[in-house]
Amino acid sequence: MSPPKTYLITGANRGIGRALVSELLRRDGITVVATARDVSKASSLNDLPKGTGSRLILIKLDSQVDTGAAGVVSQLRRNYGILSLDVVIANAGIAHSGTTVLKTTPEVLRDHVNTNTVSPVTLFQATYPFLQASETGNPIFLGITTVFGSIGGQDYLSSVPPIMSPYGASKTALNWLVHRIHREEPWLTAFVVHPGLVLTDMGSGLLPPGADPAAFGAMTSTRA
């Protein structure tokens, strides 16, 4: 077994994704494949400090496009000679237009499910052979989730304004699917992580109006 050397992170242009890229690049001998819907807005990732022998590969990925992840894998093989991945982190996600279930439109619900649920599945499917080719002996598929996707936490969350309906539901489905992957693929470690409330653009928008972020245990992701 060897330590992970090659990572793929979606939604890497800001917030949690950017922080993950920043931390990993500081290590020596690491390759980080960072994806973003608009790579021109993610070009500053190239300026992040890098450990000895580490490199960043920045590739466009639109999570709303079903074949997008397959295209990324094709580019890795064709343009960079990468044939394996040790860790894949499905971080890209959206949260907008939250309201009560009664007022949630089908369009908004589909938008969240497509990005937060379907996209991680297509990412897993596309990277499957690359994860199988990992020489670590323990490849990892990781999904970024949220407490708002917890069924058991609904009583606790009842005091939160009803802005989580489409977002929380899409993450609940993600949780189920990733746990199922872990059961179906014994060679692969698949799990979801709730990082807590992080003051990203998305995270700040989830707070009730006028709320003190510290009261919610909010963290920042500003290290670069």
C-alpha positions as protocol buffer text, in pm:
chain_id: "A"
residue {
  index: 1
  type: MET
  ca { x: 0 y: 0 z: 0 }
}
residue {
  index: 2
  type: SER
  ca { x: 114 y: 353 z: -75 }
}
residue {
  index: 3
  type: PRO
  ca { x: -21 y: 694 z: 30 }
}
residue {
  index: 4
  type: PRO
  ca { x: -261 y: 878 z: -204 }
}
residue {
  index: 5
  type: LYS
  ca { x: -84 y: 1079 z: -472 }
}
residue {
  index: 6
  type: THR
  ca { x: -353 y: 1172 z: -724 }
}
residue {
  index: 7
  type: TYR
  ca { x: -671 y: 1356 z: -627 }
}
residue {
  index: 8
  type: LEU
  ca { x: -968 y: 1481 z: -828 }
}
residue {
  index: 9
  type: ILE
  ca { x: -1184 y: 1754 z: -672 }
}
residue {
  index: 10
  type: THR
  ca { x: -1495 y: 1902 z: -832 }
}
residue {
  index: 11
  type: GLY
  ca { x: -1618 y: 2254 z: -764 }
}
residue {
  index: 12
  type: ALA
  ca { x: -1262 y: 2359 z: -687 }
}
residue {
  index: 13
  type: ASN
  ca { x: -1275 y: 2726 z: -782 }
}
residue {
  index: 14
  type: ARG
  ca { x: -1395 y: 2854 z: -443 }
}
residue {
  index: 15
  type: GLY
  ca { x: -1508 y: 2766 z: -93 }
}
residue {
  index: 16
  type: ILE
  ca { x: -1444 y: 2417 z: 41 }
}
residue {
  index: 17
  type: GLY
  ca { x: -1314 y: 2290 z: -293 }
}
residue {
  index: 18
  type: ARG
  ca { x: -1054 y: 2563 z: -317 }
}
residue {
  index: 19
  type: ALA
  ca { x: -945 y: 2507 z: 43 }
}
residue {
  index: 20
  type: LEU
  ca { x: -899 y: 2135 z: -25 }
}
residue {
  index: 21
  type: VAL
  ca { x: -690 y: 2207 z: -334 }
}
residue {
  index: 22
  type: SER
  ca { x: -478 y: 2455 z: -139 }
}
residue {
  index: 23
  type: GLU
  ca { x: -405 y: 2211 z: 144 }
}
residue {
  index: 24
  type: LEU
  ca { x: -329 y: 1915 z: -81 }
}
residue {
  index: 25
  type: LEU
  ca { x: -95 y: 2110 z: -310 }
}
residue {
  index: 26
  type: ARG
  ca { x: 124 y: 2199 z: -11 }
}
residue {
  index: 27
  type: ARG
  ca { x: 221 y: 1833 z: 17 }
}
residue {
  index: 28
  type: ASP
  ca { x: 511 y: 1690 z: -183 }
}
residue {
  index: 29
  type: GLY
  ca { x: 462 y: 1475 z: -491 }
}
residue {
  index: 30
  type: ILE
  ca { x: 88 y: 1532 z: -524 }
}
residue {
  index: 31
  type: THR
  ca { x: -120 y: 1571 z: -840 }
}
residue {
  index: 32
  type: VAL
  ca { x: -447 y: 1756 z: -790 }
}
residue {
  index: 33
  type: VAL
  ca { x: -703 y: 1755 z: -1069 }
}
residue {
  index: 34
  type: ALA
  ca { x: -930 y: 2050 z: -997 }
}
residue {
  index: 35
  type: THR
  ca { x: -1250 y: 2100 z: -1193 }
}
residue {
  index: 36
  type: ALA
  ca { x: -1466 y: 2408 z: -1230 }
}
residue {
  index: 37
  type: ARG
  ca { x: -1758 y: 2505 z: -1449 }
}
residue {
  index: 38
  type: ASP
  ca { x: -1571 y: 2818 z: -1562 }
}
residue {
  index: 39
  type: VAL
  ca { x: -1195 y: 2761 z: -1557 }
}
residue {
  index: 40
  type: SER
  ca { x: -1127 y: 3128 z: -1632 }
}
residue {
  index: 41
  type: LYS
  ca { x: -1265 y: 3209 z: -1286 }
}
residue {
  index: 42
  type: ALA
  ca { x: -1045 y: 2942 z: -1131 }
}
residue {
  index: 43
  type: SER
  ca { x: -714 y: 3045 z: -1289 }
}
residue {
  index: 44
  type: SER
  ca { x: -589 y: 3182 z: -955 }
}
residue {
  index: 45
  type: LEU
  ca { x: -558 y: 2821 z: -838 }
}
residue {
  index: 46
  type: ASN
  ca { x: -241 y: 2808 z: -1045 }
}
residue {
  index: 47
  type: ASP
  ca { x: -81 y: 3059 z: -807 }
}
residue {
  index: 48
  type: LEU
  ca { x: -133 y: 2847 z: -495 }
}
residue {
  index: 49
  type: PRO
  ca { x: 186 y: 2733 z: -316 }
}
residue {
  index: 50
  type: LYS
  ca { x: 300 y: 2385 z: -417 }
}
residue {
  index: 51
  type: GLY
  ca { x: 509 y: 2123 z: -246 }
}
residue {
  index: 52
  type: THR
  ca { x: 811 y: 1971 z: -416 }
}
residue {
  index: 53
  type: GLY
  ca { x: 705 y: 1782 z: -727 }
}
residue {
  index: 54
  type: SER
  ca { x: 336 y: 1867 z: -688 }
}
residue {
  index: 55
  type: ARG
  ca { x: 124 y: 1989 z: -977 }
}
residue {
  index: 56
  type: LEU
  ca { x: -222 y: 2121 z: -1049 }
}
residue {
  index: 57
  type: ILE
  ca { x: -435 y: 2022 z: -1347 }
}
residue {
  index: 58
  type: LEU
  ca { x: -733 y: 2251 z: -1406 }
}
residue {
  index: 59
  type: ILE
  ca { x: -1016 y: 2113 z: -1621 }
}
residue {
  index: 60
  type: LYS
  ca { x: -1363 y: 2238 z: -1710 }
}
residue {
  index: 61
  type: LEU
  ca { x: -1655 y: 2037 z: -1573 }
}
residue {
  index: 62
  type: ASP
  ca { x: -2018 y: 2145 z: -1588 }
}
residue {
  index: 63
  type: SER
  ca { x: -2200 y: 1934 z: -1331 }
}
residue {
  index: 64
  type: GLN
  ca { x: -2528 y: 1981 z: -1517 }
}
residue {
  index: 65
  type: VAL
  ca { x: -2393 y: 1790 z: -1819 }
}
residue {
  index: 66
  type: ASP
  ca { x: -2433 y: 1413 z: -1780 }
}
residue {
  index: 67
  type: THR
  ca { x: -2129 y: 1335 z: -1996 }
}
residue {
  index: 68
  type: GLY
  ca { x: -1908 y: 1600 z: -1836 }
}
residue {
  index: 69
  type: ALA
  ca { x: -1723 y: 1369 z: -1597 }
}
residue {
  index: 70
  type: ALA
  ca { x: -1652 y: 1120 z: -1876 }
}
residue {
  index: 71
  type: GLY
  ca { x: -1501 y: 1406 z: -2073 }
}
residue {
  index: 72
  type: VAL
  ca { x: -1272 y: 1495 z: -1783 }
}
residue {
  index: 73
  type: VAL
  ca { x: -1150 y: 1136 z: -1757 }
}
residue {
  index: 74
  type: SER
  ca { x: -1088 y: 1129 z: -2131 }
}
residue {
  index: 75
  type: GLN
  ca { x: -877 y: 1445 z: -2106 }
}
residue {
  index: 76
  type: LEU
  ca { x: -675 y: 1305 z: -1818 }
}
residue {
  index: 77
  type: ARG
  ca { x: -592 y: 997 z: -2021 }
}
residue {
  index: 78
  type: ARG
  ca { x: -530 y: 1171 z: -2352 }
}
residue {
  index: 79
  type: ASN
  ca { x: -364 y: 1499 z: -2250 }
}
residue {
  index: 80
  type: TYR
  ca { x: -190 y: 1417 z: -1923 }
}
residue {
  index: 81
  type: GLY
  ca { x: -122 y: 1044 z: -1932 }
}
residue {
  index: 82
  type: ILE
  ca { x: -310 y: 993 z: -1605 }
}
residue {
  index: 83
  type: LEU
  ca { x: -459 y: 645 z: -1584 }
}
residue {
  index: 84
  type: SER
  ca { x: -545 y: 620 z: -1215 }
}
residue {
  index: 85
  type: LEU
  ca { x: -693 y: 824 z: -930 }
}
residue {
  index: 86
  type: ASP
  ca { x: -645 y: 760 z: -560 }
}
residue {
  index: 87
  type: VAL
  ca { x: -910 y: 994 z: -419 }
}
residue {
  index: 88
  type: VAL
  ca { x: -1215 y: 1147 z: -589 }
}
residue {
  index: 89
  type: ILE
  ca { x: -1399 y: 1422 z: -400 }
}
residue {
  index: 90
  type: ALA
  ca { x: -1748 y: 1513 z: -524 }
}
residue {
  index: 91
  type: ASN
  ca { x: -1760 y: 1865 z: -384 }
}
residue {
  index: 92
  type: ALA
  ca { x: -1947 y: 2065 z: -649 }
}
residue {
  index: 93
  type: GLY
  ca { x: -2294 y: 2162 z: -534 }
}
residue {
  index: 94
  type: ILE
  ca { x: -2562 y: 2429 z: -537 }
}
residue {
  index: 95
  type: ALA
  ca { x: -2812 y: 2576 z: -291 }
}
residue {
  index: 96
  type: HIS
  ca { x: -3057 y: 2840 z: -405 }
}
residue {
  index: 97
  type: SER
  ca { x: -3425 y: 2938 z: -413 }
}
residue {
  index: 98
  type: GLY
  ca { x: -3498 y: 2750 z: -92 }
}
residue {
  index: 99
  type: THR
  ca { x: -3849 y: 2764 z: 46 }
}
residue {
  index: 100
  type: THR
  ca { x: -4114 y: 2533 z: 188 }
}
residue {
  index: 101
  type: VAL
  ca { x: -4189 y: 2204 z: 15 }
}
residue {
  index: 102
  type: LEU
  ca { x: -4529 y: 2345 z: -80 }
}
residue {
  index: 103
  type: LYS
  ca { x: -4370 y: 2635 z: -266 }
}
residue {
  index: 104
  type: THR
  ca { x: -4071 y: 2452 z: -415 }
}
residue {
  index: 105
  type: THR
  ca { x: -4101 y: 2442 z: -793 }
}
residue {
  index: 106
  type: PRO
  ca { x: -4022 y: 2129 z: -996 }
}
residue {
  index: 107
  type: GLU
  ca { x: -3758 y: 2327 z: -1184 }
}
residue {
  index: 108
  type: VAL
  ca { x: -3570 y: 2423 z: -867 }
}
residue {
  index: 109
  type: LEU
  ca { x: -3594 y: 2070 z: -728 }
}
residue {
  index: 110
  type: ARG
  ca { x: -3461 y: 1917 z: -1051 }
}
residue {
  index: 111
  type: ASP
  ca { x: -3177 y: 2169 z: -1060 }
}
residue {
  index: 112
  type: HIS
  ca { x: -3062 y: 2066 z: -712 }
}
residue {
  index: 113
  type: VAL
  ca { x: -3098 y: 1694 z: -777 }
}
residue {
  index: 114
  type: ASN
  ca { x: -2911 y: 1716 z: -1107 }
}
residue {
  index: 115
  type: THR
  ca { x: -2613 y: 1894 z: -951 }
}
residue {
  index: 116
  type: ASN
  ca { x: -2606 y: 1756 z: -597 }
}
residue {
  index: 117
  type: THR
  ca { x: -2720 y: 1398 z: -660 }
}
residue {
  index: 118
  type: VAL
  ca { x: -2693 y: 1293 z: -1025 }
}
residue {
  index: 119
  type: SER
  ca { x: -2359 y: 1461 z: -1089 }
}
residue {
  index: 120
  type: PRO
  ca { x: -2173 y: 1275 z: -811 }
}
residue {
  index: 121
  type: VAL
  ca { x: -2311 y: 948 z: -949 }
}
residue {
  index: 122
  type: THR
  ca { x: -2191 y: 1022 z: -1303 }
}
residue {
  index: 123
  type: LEU
  ca { x: -1857 y: 1127 z: -1152 }
}
residue {
  index: 124
  type: PHE
  ca { x: -1830 y: 792 z: -973 }
}
residue {
  index: 125
  type: GLN
  ca { x: -1923 y: 602 z: -1288 }
}
residue {
  index: 126
  type: ALA
  ca { x: -1670 y: 790 z: -1501 }
}
residue {
  index: 127
  type: THR
  ca { x: -1382 y: 759 z: -1254 }
}
residue {
  index: 128
  type: TYR
  ca { x: -1457 y: 397 z: -1161 }
}
residue {
  index: 129
  type: PRO
  ca { x: -1180 y: 238 z: -1373 }
}
residue {
  index: 130
  type: PHE
  ca { x: -932 y: 504 z: -1260 }
}
residue {
  index: 131
  type: LEU
  ca { x: -1007 y: 433 z: -894 }
}
residue {
  index: 132
  type: GLN
  ca { x: -972 y: 61 z: -961 }
}
residue {
  index: 133
  type: ALA
  ca { x: -627 y: 130 z: -1105 }
}
residue {
  index: 134
  type: SER
  ca { x: -511 y: 306 z: -786 }
}
residue {
  index: 135
  type: GLU
  ca { x: -200 y: 151 z: -632 }
}
residue {
  index: 136
  type: THR
  ca { x: -282 y: 270 z: -280 }
}
residue {
  index: 137
  type: GLY
  ca { x: -476 y: -44 z: -195 }
}
residue {
  index: 138
  type: ASN
  ca { x: -749 y: 183 z: -58 }
}
residue {
  index: 139
  type: PRO
  ca { x: -895 y: 420 z: -318 }
}
residue {
  index: 140
  type: ILE
  ca { x: -1153 y: 665 z: -187 }
}
residue {
  index: 141
  type: PHE
  ca { x: -1471 y: 822 z: -324 }
}
residue {
  index: 142
  type: LEU
  ca { x: -1588 y: 1107 z: -102 }
}
residue {
  index: 143
  type: GLY
  ca { x: -1905 y: 1314 z: -118 }
}
residue {
  index: 144
  type: ILE
  ca { x: -1951 y: 1648 z: 58 }
}
residue {
  index: 145
  type: THR
  ca { x: -2285 y: 1651 z: 238 }
}
residue {
  index: 146
  type: THR
  ca { x: -2467 y: 1858 z: 501 }
}
residue {
  index: 147
  type: VAL
  ca { x: -2663 y: 1820 z: 822 }
}
residue {
  index: 148
  type: PHE
  ca { x: -2962 y: 1947 z: 625 }
}
residue {
  index: 149
  type: GLY
  ca { x: -2964 y: 1612 z: 447 }
}
residue {
  index: 150
  type: SER
  ca { x: -3019 y: 1423 z: 772 }
}
residue {
  index: 151
  type: ILE
  ca { x: -3357 y: 1254 z: 814 }
}
residue {
  index: 152
  type: GLY
  ca { x: -3297 y: 1204 z: 1186 }
}
residue {
  index: 153
  type: GLY
  ca { x: -3206 y: 1570 z: 1231 }
}
residue {
  index: 154
  type: GLN
  ca { x: -3537 y: 1711 z: 1112 }
}
residue {
  index: 155
  type: ASP
  ca { x: -3663 y: 1783 z: 1465 }
}
residue {
  index: 156
  type: TYR
  ca { x: -3343 y: 1973 z: 1544 }
}
residue {
  index: 157
  type: LEU
  ca { x: -3368 y: 2161 z: 1215 }
}
residue {
  index: 158
  type: SER
  ca { x: -3734 y: 2256 z: 1261 }
}
residue {
  index: 159
  type: SER
  ca { x: -3629 y: 2593 z: 1402 }
}
residue {
  index: 160
  type: VAL
  ca { x: -3430 y: 2676 z: 1090 }
}
residue {
  index: 161
  type: PRO
  ca { x: -3614 y: 2884 z: 827 }
}
residue {
  index: 162
  type: PRO
  ca { x: -3758 y: 2658 z: 553 }
}
residue {
  index: 163
  type: ILE
  ca { x: -3487 y: 2736 z: 300 }
}
residue {
  index: 164
  type: MET
  ca { x: -3341 y: 2388 z: 287 }
}
residue {
  index: 165
  type: SER
  ca { x: -3611 y: 2189 z: 111 }
}
residue {
  index: 166
  type: PRO
  ca { x: -3452 y: 2133 z: -232 }
}
residue {
  index: 167
  type: TYR
  ca { x: -3093 y: 2143 z: -105 }
}
residue {
  index: 168
  type: GLY
  ca { x: -3147 y: 1909 z: 189 }
}
residue {
  index: 169
  type: ALA
  ca { x: -3346 y: 1660 z: -16 }
}
residue {
  index: 170
  type: SER
  ca { x: -3077 y: 1637 z: -284 }
}
residue {
  index: 171
  type: LYS
  ca { x: -2811 y: 1574 z: -18 }
}
residue {
  index: 172
  type: THR
  ca { x: -3024 y: 1306 z: 149 }
}
residue {
  index: 173
  type: ALA
  ca { x: -3029 y: 1119 z: -181 }
}
residue {
  index: 174
  type: LEU
  ca { x: -2653 y: 1168 z: -215 }
}
residue {
  index: 175
  type: ASN
  ca { x: -2597 y: 1020 z: 131 }
}
residue {
  index: 176
  type: TRP
  ca { x: -2795 y: 708 z: 41 }
}
residue {
  index: 177
  type: LEU
  ca { x: -2621 y: 656 z: -292 }
}
residue {
  index: 178
  type: VAL
  ca { x: -2267 y: 698 z: -159 }
}
residue {
  index: 179
  type: HIS
  ca { x: -2333 y: 460 z: 129 }
}
residue {
  index: 180
  type: ARG
  ca { x: -2474 y: 215 z: -125 }
}
residue {
  index: 181
  type: ILE
  ca { x: -2159 y: 246 z: -335 }
}
residue {
  index: 182
  type: HIS
  ca { x: -1955 y: 152 z: -28 }
}
residue {
  index: 183
  type: ARG
  ca { x: -2162 y: -166 z: 13 }
}
residue {
  index: 184
  type: GLU
  ca { x: -2157 y: -258 z: -354 }
}
residue {
  index: 185
  type: GLU
  ca { x: -1784 y: -202 z: -412 }
}
residue {
  index: 186
  type: PRO
  ca { x: -1584 y: -372 z: -133 }
}
residue {
  index: 187
  type: TRP
  ca { x: -1253 y: -265 z: -286 }
}
residue {
  index: 188
  type: LEU
  ca { x: -1350 y: 103 z: -256 }
}
residue {
  index: 189
  type: THR
  ca { x: -1395 y: 321 z: 52 }
}
residue {
  index: 190
  type: ALA
  ca { x: -1693 y: 548 z: -18 }
}
residue {
  index: 191
  type: PHE
  ca { x: -1838 y: 787 z: 237 }
}
residue {
  index: 192
  type: VAL
  ca { x: -1985 y: 1134 z: 284 }
}
residue {
  index: 193
  type: VAL
  ca { x: -1853 y: 1413 z: 506 }
}
residue {
  index: 194
  type: HIS
  ca { x: -2045 y: 1696 z: 667 }
}
residue {
  index: 195
  type: PRO
  ca { x: -1774 y: 1961 z: 721 }
}
residue {
  index: 196
  type: GLY
  ca { x: -1997 y: 2182 z: 933 }
}
residue {
  index: 197
  type: LEU
  ca { x: -2110 y: 2531 z: 840 }
}
residue {
  index: 198
  type: VAL
  ca { x: -1834 y: 2699 z: 643 }
}
residue {
  index: 199
  type: LEU
  ca { x: -1855 y: 3068 z: 551 }
}
residue {
  index: 200
  type: THR
  ca { x: -1834 y: 3021 z: 178 }
}
residue {
  index: 201
  type: ASP
  ca { x: -2063 y: 3208 z: -61 }
}
residue {
  index: 202
  type: MET
  ca { x: -2306 y: 2917 z: -37 }
}
residue {
  index: 203
  type: GLY
  ca { x: -2272 y: 2867 z: 337 }
}
residue {
  index: 204
  type: SER
  ca { x: -2336 y: 3232 z: 417 }
}
residue {
  index: 205
  type: GLY
  ca { x: -2655 y: 3218 z: 213 }
}
residue {
  index: 206
  type: LEU
  ca { x: -2788 y: 2935 z: 428 }
}
residue {
  index: 207
  type: LEU
  ca { x: -2794 y: 3141 z: 747 }
}
residue {
  index: 208
  type: PRO
  ca { x: -3117 y: 3303 z: 868 }
}
residue {
  index: 209
  type: PRO
  ca { x: -3125 y: 3680 z: 796 }
}
residue {
  index: 210
  type: GLY
  ca { x: -2924 y: 3873 z: 1054 }
}
residue {
  index: 211
  type: ALA
  ca { x: -2788 y: 3559 z: 1219 }
}
residue {
  index: 212
  type: ASP
  ca { x: -2449 y: 3557 z: 1390 }
}
residue {
  index: 213
  type: PRO
  ca { x: -2233 y: 3300 z: 1206 }
}
residue {
  index: 214
  type: ALA
  ca { x: -2046 y: 3222 z: 1528 }
}
residue {
  index: 215
  type: ALA
  ca { x: -2370 y: 3111 z: 1690 }
}
residue {
  index: 216
  type: PHE
  ca { x: -2391 y: 2837 z: 1428 }
}
residue {
  index: 217
  type: GLY
  ca { x: -2029 y: 2730 z: 1477 }
}
residue {
  index: 218
  type: ALA
  ca { x: -1937 y: 2866 z: 1136 }
}
residue {
  index: 219
  type: MET
  ca { x: -1583 y: 2821 z: 1005 }
}
residue {
  index: 220
  type: THR
  ca { x: -1399 y: 3005 z: 731 }
}
residue {
  index: 221
  type: SER
  ca { x: -1214 y: 2857 z: 434 }
}
residue {
  index: 222
  type: THR
  ca { x: -990 y: 3149 z: 348 }
}
residue {
  index: 223
  type: ARG
  ca { x: -644 y: 2990 z: 360 }
}
residue {
  index: 224
  type: ALA
  ca { x: -465 y: 3013 z: 27 }
}
